[in-house]
């Protein structure tokens, strides 16, 4: 049941975590060369990871 609630919280947070993920990838782009495909993939992966972290934090608070 813990995993289900964490995933429910995370699914709602996906929309809100897009902006921080874009800003993180833009920061990384200033530090190194990133192709357009890698930019898109890393933005999606970071969005999912950030939403899972915040969703788990909301559940365990």
TAMOSUL-V972337 format. One record per helix or strand of 2 or more residues. SS is the DSSP state (2 for helix, 1 for strand). FROM is the first residue (numbers start at 1). LEN is the number of residues. If there is no record, write none. Layout:
SS&FROM&LEN  SS&FROM&LEN
//
This chain:
2&2&12  2&18&14  2&36&25
//
